[in-house]
């Protein structure tokens, strides 16, 4: 068995004890409970989805009164872009394509 220094074990145990004490104090504190105890619910709403190809899709998602454009493909991470107010007004939930002759 390798040489284990008792001081190192003691330092780790004291550190863990301090962390546990801080957690207990924070859980019992009325200040933390009153200020941080209120849950914030912002539901996500998918406004529109469009398939760009066999593996890529684009979606408009609303959250907390903001809209985001999410482009997701088969490989790589999705791209997320915040839509500003002027762009949001031009997006309709039922897109139609008009062909001119």
KARAZI-V385766 format. One record per residue. N is the residue number from 1. D_LAST is the distance of its C-alpha to the last C-alpha in Angstrom with 2 decimals. Layout:
BEGIN
N&D_LAST, N&D_LAST
END
This chain:
BEGIN
1&85.51, 2&84.39, 3&86.16, 4&84.52, 5&85.44, 6&86.25, 7&85.14, 8&81.55, 9&81.43, 10&82.97, 11&80.40, 12&77.52, 13&79.14, 14&79.78, 15&76.18, 16&74.90, 17&77.37, 18&76.14, 19&72.52, 20&73.51, 21&75.49, 22&72.58, 23&70.31, 24&72.89, 25&73.35, 26&69.61, 27&69.19, 28&72.11, 29&71.25, 30&70.18, 31&68.35, 32&66.01, 33&65.56, 34&64.69, 35&62.27, 36&60.57, 37&60.94, 38&57.96, 39&55.00, 40&51.59, 41&48.78, 42&45.20, 43&43.05, 44&40.03, 45&36.86, 46&33.77, 47&30.92, 48&27.95, 49&27.71, 50&24.93, 51&25.45, 52&24.42, 53&25.83, 54&28.52, 55&31.20, 56&29.71, 57&28.87, 58&28.29, 59&29.85, 60&30.42, 61&34.08, 62&35.98, 63&39.69, 64&42.06, 65&39.35, 66&37.57, 67&34.39, 68&34.09, 69&31.34, 70&32.81, 71&31.34, 72&33.40, 73&33.46, 74&35.82, 75&38.06, 76&39.17, 77&39.46, 78&36.62, 79&35.30, 80&35.73, 81&34.27, 82&35.19, 83&32.37, 84&33.33, 85&32.94, 86&29.85, 87&27.92, 88&29.25, 89&27.77, 90&24.16, 91&24.57, 92&23.89, 93&25.64, 94&22.61, 95&19.66, 96&16.17, 97&13.06, 98&9.83, 99&6.53, 100&3.81, 101&0.00
END
